[in-house]
Amino acid sequence: MRKCCRASERGFILVAVLLVSTLFLGTALSFALFARNEAARASAEEFAAVTRGIAMAALGEVREAIALDDGPSDSRVERIYSGIPVELYFSDYTARITIDPLDGHIPINGLLLPDGVTIKNEYSYPWARALEALNMGHLASVILDFIDADTLIRAGGRESDDFPNRRLSGLSELLRLPEITDGVLHSNGTDPAFEDFFTAHGDSGININMAPIWVIAILDPGIDADTAERIVESRAEGALTGPDDLAKIPGISKTLITRLKNVINYKSVYFRVRIEVIGRNGERNFEVTVKREQGGCSVINWRE
């Protein structure tokens, strides 16, 4: 009987030792996994911090270059805005940069007069034509009520406590309207979308050097599809720098140029800067919107 008990005790002790060993082994493995995950997290955070710092340094160079560009136009035919990446080197890292002049679309924040309520006469036609192209003509007054400075309801419009009644920080604010969905706002590459015609980054006119042909074609009743095509062909040969360049294009009359003077310009105020930072451990992408101002460029939006 005693031998049996001793055998049972030895068996119990052996099981206990095995359980404790398993517990210690599991704990050790857990600590090892935790340490590895923490090391990976720390490495990722370090990589993010380093690449962010490099992107900021590269952006500083870009802002200075844009601010110093005092030419009469901003166009794809210029090397700096051609879409061909420029590379800057920072030790073991490379920053690949492209700069896109914006202001090529109808500025939704520039539609209204300084009273914040009345639509500018020169934008009445392109506003109506763009919404017609989008099958959104029934929303013209609603959108104007959404962005105007008062709470009075226009004919065919409406007001709501959810309406900002101010300049938009981005077109995505229009998603507050139930009639406007992501599919209506953002382009899918086939059907026209609101962002194909309008921008929230711009209020000083449309850069005719950057406007897509479908925007040019709705700027004025005097511009048909053929005239818009000739404008695009002309700017591809050399940037349009002023009314004299427009006057050389067949179909562009002095009367039309006069009507367009408050709608178009030849330079951009806003620019999109894409920065790809590449290192041995991977790459990170940054997209920054900057605004050219007197004496420099300010950052409007930063995404990574």
N, C-alpha and C positions, 0 to 999 in steps of 0.2 A: 504494500500500500504506500509506504514511504517512497519507494523507488518510482512508483507511478506519479505521486505528487511532485517529486523532484523533476521528473521528466516534463510534467505539465508546466512547472514553474520555468524550467529552462526554455520550453517552447514559447511561453508567454514573453519571457525576456527577449528571446530572439525576434519575436514579432514586433515587440516594442522598439527594439533597436532598429529594425528594418523600417518601421513607421517614422521614427525620428530621423533616420538617414534620408528617407524619401522627402520628409519635410524640409530638412536642411538643403537637400539637392534642389527641390522646387524653389525654395527661397533664393538659393544662389543663382539659379537660372533666371528667376524673376528679376533679381538685381542686375544680372548681366544684360538681360533684354532692356531693362529700364535705362541702364547706363548707355547701351548702344543707341536707343531711341533718343535719349537726351543729347548724346554726341551728334547724332544726325540732325536733330532740331537746332542745336547750337550752330552746326556747320551751315545749315540752310539760312538761319537768321544772319549769320556773318556774311554769307554770299549775297543775301538780299540787301544788307546794309552797304556792302562795298559797291554793288552794282548801282544802287540808288545814288550813292555819292558820286559815282562816275557819270551817271546820267545827269545829275545836277551840274556837274562841271562842264559836261558837253553842252547842256542847255545854255549855260552862261556864254559859251562861244557863239552859239546860234543866235541868242538874243542880241549880242553885240553886232553880229553880221547883218541881221535884219535892220537894226536901228541905223547902221551906217549906209544901208542901201538907199541912196537918195535919188535913184534914177526915176524917169518919168512913168515907168510901168512895172508891174509884177506879172510875169508871164512864164509859161512852161519853156519858152525858147531860151530863157536865161539859165545858165549852168546851175546856179544855186537852187533853182526851183524846178529843175528838169525831171526830178524823180529818180535820178541816178544817185545812189547813196554816196555820202562822203564819210570817210573813215577817220576817226581820231584814235590814237593809241595811248593807253595808260598802263605802263608796265606790262603785266600779263593779260590785260584786258583790251578789247577793241570795242569802240562805240561806233555803230553804223547808223548814220543820220540821214533822214530825208525830210524836206520842208515843203509843205503844200500851202500856197496862198489860198485863202478862203475868200469870202465875200462874192462868190460866184452865183449865189442864189438870192431870191427876193428876201430882204431883211424884214422879218415879221415885227421886229422892234422898231423899224423905221417906217411903218405904214402910216402912223398917225402924226398929225401936226403937234407942235409943242403943247397944245391944250390937252393932249392925251386922249382926245375923244374923236376928232374929225379925221377921216382918212384923207391922206394927201391926194390931190387930184391926179398927179402923175402916176400914182400907184393904183388908182381905181381900175384901170383896164387890165394890167397884169394880174392883179388880185382876183378879178372876176374870171379871167381866162384860165388861170392856174387851177382854181377850184372847179371850173367846168371840166378841165382835163382830168381831174381826180374824181369826177362825179360827186362833188361835195358842194355844189352851188347852194344847196339848201342850208348849209352851215355857215355861210358868209357872215351873217349878222350875229350868229351865236358866238363865233370865234372872236369877232370884234368886241362883243360884250365881255368876253372872257378876258381880253387884254386891255380894254380901255380903262381910263382913270375914274370913271364914274359908275354909278349903279343904276342908271336909267336904262330902260329896256328899249333897244332899237326895234324897228319893224321887222318881224320875223326872227327876232333874237330872244334872249332870256337872260336873267341874272340869277345868281345863286350865292349863298354864303361861302361856297367852296371856290368861287372865282377869285383869282389873285388881283384882278384889276390893276395890273402894273406890267412893266416890261418882263419878259420871260427870261429866266436864267438858262433855259434849254427847251427844245421842242418837246421833250418828254413831259413837261408840265401839262401839255394838252391832253394827256391820257386821263386827266380828271374828267374830261367830257366823255360820257358813256358812248357817244357816237364814234369816238376815235380810239382805235385799238392799236396794238403793236403792228398788226398787218397793214393798217391804214397809214400809220406814221412812218414805218421803216421800210426801205426798199427790199424786195426779195429777188431783184435782178431781172424780173420779167414785167410785172405790173407797176405802173407809176405810183409813187408814194409821196406823202406830204414832204418828206425831207429831200425829195428830188427837185422840189421847186423852192423851198423856203429854208431859211436858217435863222437861228437866234443870235449867231455871232456875226453881227454886221448891222450897221444903221446909217452908213454914209454913202449908200449907193451900191450898185452891182458892178464888180470888176468885169468888164466886157471881155477881158483876156482869159478869164477863168470860167465864165458862165457856160453851162452845157447848151447845146443847140436848141433843146426844147424850151429852155428859159428865154433865150434870145428871141425865139419865134413868137413869144407872147408879150413882149415888152411894149409893143405899139402896133396899132392897126396898119401902119406903113411897112411893117416887117412881115414878109411871108416866108414860107419854108425855103425858097430859093435864096432870098436875101440873107436869111440866117446862115445858110450853108456858105455863102460867099464871105460872110464875116469870119466864120470859123476857118475857112481856107486862107484868108488874108492874114489872120493872126498866127497861123502855123508857119508862115514864111517870115514873119517878123512881128514883134509885139506892137499892138496898137498903143500909141502914146498920147493921143489927143484927137480933137475933132478933125484936124487936117488929115489924119490917117483914115478916119472913117469916110471922109468926103471922097477919097480915092476909090472907094468900093462901089462898083456899079449897083444902082438901086438905092443908094443912100443920098437923099437930098438934104439941102441945107435946112429945110423946114423940119425934116425928121430929126436931124442932129439937134436942132433947137428944142424940139419936144423931149428929146432924150437926156438933155443936159443935167436935169435933176434926178435922173434915174440911174445913169451909169457913171462909172469912173474907170480909171485905167490902172489903179494901184489897189492893193489890199491893206486892210487894217488888221485883220485877224489871220493867223497862220496856225496850221497844225504841224507839230514837230513829232516825228516818230523816231525813237531812239532804241536801237537793239544793242544791248551790252552783252558781249560774248567773252566767256572765260573758260578756263580748263574744265570747270565743273558744270558747265551748262550756259544758259543764256536767259536773260530777262528782257521783257519788252515794256517800253514806256511810251505813252502818248500824251502830249502836252499841247494845250491851246494857249497861244500868246497873243497879246494885243500890242501893236506898234503905236507908241505914243511919242509925243515930242520929247526927245532926249533919251529914249530907251524903249524897252518892251516889258510889259507886265504879264505875269502868269495868270491866266483865267481859269484853267482847269488842268489837273494832273491825274493821270490814270496809269496804273501799273498792274 
